[in-house]
C-alpha cells in the first residue's frame, strides 16, 4: 500500500534562521531566511541533490511562532499579498530551480514562509516520501521601542532561562547575547522577536560559578538584567 510521509516542514534552524542552505535527505533550499524593508522581492532556490528526478512545487503560507520558537503554519493573512510561482515542475537529478516571489503587506511588520514540496516522479510500490523545505521571509517596518522590551533570567540547574518580552508592535532580531558570571560566559544564539511575543531561551551554564548577568543586543539597543 502506497503511503505518503512528510518530512522537513520546518527546516528553519529552530527559528534562529541561519542564512545558509539547508540540506535534508538529498534536497536543499536556500536561503533559509530573507529580510526586507516595507516590501519584499526575492528568489528562493531549491535543489534536488539526488540521482532521480523530482516533482517540485512551492507555495506561500503564514506562520506564527510560540515562546519556544516552535512554528505553526496557517493560511496567509488577507492583508498580505504574495505573488509566487506555484506551478509544479520536474526537477531533474542534481538539478535546481529558482522560485521568485514578491509581497506588499498592508500592515507592517509582516512575515510568511515559502514552502516547497519535492516528490519522486517515479513511485515504487512501497513507501513514498515527500519532502517539504521552508524558507522564511521577514518584512520589517518601523522601529522597536526600547520601552516595549523587557528582559529577565533565572538559573535552573545547568541552564539559565532567559525571558525576553516584546510588548510592542515592532519586530526585531536579537543579534547577540550572553550570560556572564565571574569572568565566565555563555553565548545566546540570535533569534527573531515577534510583536506581542515573549520568548524563552535556554542557555547552557555548566560553570562552577553562579551566573550573574544576562545581556542581549537588538540593533543599537542593549538590555541587561541580573540572573535570579
C-alpha positions in Angstrom: 0.0 0.0 0.0 1.4 3.3 -1.0 1.6 5.9 1.7 2.9 9.5 2.0 5.3 10.6 4.7 6.1 14.3 5.0 9.5 15.4 6.3 11.2 18.7 6.9 8.2 21.0 7.0 10.1 23.2 9.5 13.8 23.4 8.4 14.5 26.8 9.8 17.1 26.0 12.4 14.7 26.3 15.3 13.7 29.8 14.2 17.2 31.1 14.7 17.1 31.5 11.0 20.7 30.7 10.0 21.1 32.2 6.5 22.6 29.1 4.9 21.4 26.4 2.6 19.5 23.5 4.4 20.0 20.0 3.1 17.7 17.2 4.1 17.7 13.7 2.5 19.4 15.0 -0.7 17.2 18.0 -1.1 18.1 21.6 -0.4 16.7 25.2 -0.1 18.5 28.5 0.1 18.4 31.0 1.7 16.7 29.8 4.8 15.7 33.4 5.6 15.4 36.7 3.8 14.7 40.1 5.4 13.4 43.1 3.6 12.1 46.6 4.5 8.5 47.6 3.7 8.1 45.2 0.8 9.7 42.0 -0.5 11.0 40.8 -3.8 13.3 37.8 -3.8 14.2 34.4 -5.1 14.4 31.0 -3.3 16.5 28.3 -4.9 15.5 24.6 -4.4 17.9 21.8 -5.3 17.4 18.1 -6.0 20.7 16.6 -4.9 19.6 13.1 -5.6 20.1 10.9 -8.7 16.4 10.7 -9.5 14.0 13.4 -10.9 11.5 15.0 -8.5 8.3 16.9 -8.9 8.7 20.3 -7.2 6.0 22.8 -6.3 6.1 25.8 -4.0 3.5 27.9 -2.1 3.4 30.8 0.3 1.8 30.3 3.8 1.6 32.2 7.0 3.1 31.1 10.3 3.3 32.1 14.0 6.0 31.2 16.5 5.4 30.4 20.1 7.6 31.4 23.1 10.0 28.5 22.4 10.4 29.2 18.7 8.1 26.4 17.6 6.2 27.3 14.4 2.6 26.7 13.5 1.7 27.2 9.8 -1.6 28.7 8.7 -3.1 30.3 5.6 -1.8 33.7 4.5 -3.3 36.8 6.1 -5.6 38.7 3.8 -3.6 41.8 4.4 -0.5 40.2 2.9 -0.5 39.9 -0.8 2.1 37.5 -2.1 2.8 36.6 -5.7 4.7 33.4 -6.3 5.1 30.7 -9.0 3.1 27.8 -7.6 3.3 25.6 -10.7 4.6 22.0 -10.4 7.7 21.3 -12.4 10.1 18.4 -12.9 13.4 18.9 -11.2 16.0 16.7 -12.8 18.6 14.7 -11.0 21.2 17.1 -9.5 19.1 19.9 -10.8 17.9 23.2 -9.2 15.2 25.7 -9.7 14.7 29.3 -8.8 11.3 30.4 -7.5 10.7 34.2 -7.5 8.2 36.0 -5.2 7.1 39.5 -4.3 5.0 40.7 -1.4 3.4 44.0 -0.5 1.9 43.9 3.0 -0.9 46.3 4.0 0.3 46.1 7.6 4.0 46.1 8.8 5.8 44.2 10.0 4.9 41.1 8.2 6.2 37.6 7.7 5.5 34.4 5.7 7.1 31.2 4.6 7.9 29.9 1.1 7.3 26.1 1.4 8.5 23.8 -1.4 7.5 20.2 -1.7 9.5 17.6 -3.6 8.1 14.2 -4.6 9.6 11.4 -6.7 8.5 11.3 -10.3 8.6 7.5 -10.4 7.0 5.9 -7.4 7.6 2.4 -6.3 5.1 0.0 -4.7 6.3 0.7 -1.2 6.7 3.9 0.9 6.7 7.2 -1.0 8.5 10.1 0.7 7.6 13.7 0.1 10.0 16.4 1.4 8.9 19.9 2.4 11.6 22.6 2.7 10.8 26.0 4.1 12.4 29.5 3.6 11.2 32.4 5.7 10.6 35.9 4.5 10.6 38.8 7.0 9.4 42.3 6.1 10.4 44.9 8.6 8.7 48.3 9.1 9.0 50.9 11.8 11.2 50.5 14.8 11.0 48.6 18.0 10.7 50.9 21.0 13.2 50.1 23.8 10.5 50.6 26.4 8.5 47.8 24.9 11.1 45.1 25.6 11.6 43.5 29.0 14.5 41.1 29.9 14.8 38.7 32.8 16.6 35.5 33.6 16.8 32.7 36.2 19.3 30.0 37.0 17.8 26.5 36.9 20.2 23.5 37.3 22.7 23.6 34.5 20.6 26.1 32.5 19.8 29.8 32.5 16.3 30.5 31.4 16.3 33.9 29.6 12.9 35.5 29.1 12.5 38.3 26.6 9.1 40.1 26.3 8.1 42.3 23.4 5.1 44.3 24.4 5.0 46.4 21.3 4.0 46.0 17.7 7.6 46.0 16.2 9.6 43.1 15.1 13.3 42.8 15.7 16.2 40.4 15.7 18.2 39.7 18.9 21.6 39.8 17.1 23.7 38.7 20.1 23.5 37.9 23.7 25.4 36.3 26.6 25.1 35.1 30.2 28.0 36.3 32.4 29.4 35.3 35.8 32.9 35.8 37.3 34.8 36.0 34.0 32.8 33.2 32.6 30.2 33.5 29.8 27.9 31.5 27.6 26.6 32.9 24.3 22.9 33.3 23.3 22.1 32.4 19.7 20.4 35.0 17.5 16.6 34.9 17.2 13.7 36.9 16.0 11.4 38.7 18.5 7.9 38.9 17.0 5.3 41.5 18.0 3.4 41.0 21.3 5.5 37.9 21.9 7.5 36.5 24.8 10.5 34.3 24.1 12.0 31.7 26.4 15.6 30.8 25.6 17.6 28.1 27.4 21.3 28.8 27.8 23.7 26.1 29.0 25.6 27.0 32.1 27.9 24.3 33.3 30.4 26.6 35.1 31.3 26.1 38.8 30.4 29.7 39.5 26.9 31.2 39.5 25.6 33.2 36.5 25.2 36.9 37.4 24.0 38.9 34.4 22.3 38.4 31.1 22.8 40.8 28.1 21.2 41.0 24.7 21.7 43.3 21.8 18.8 44.4 19.5 20.2 46.7 16.8 21.8 49.6 18.8 19.8 48.7 21.9 21.5 46.8 24.6 19.5 45.3 27.5 20.9 43.9 30.7 19.3 42.1 33.7 20.5 40.2 36.8 20.1 36.4 36.9 18.0 35.3 39.8 
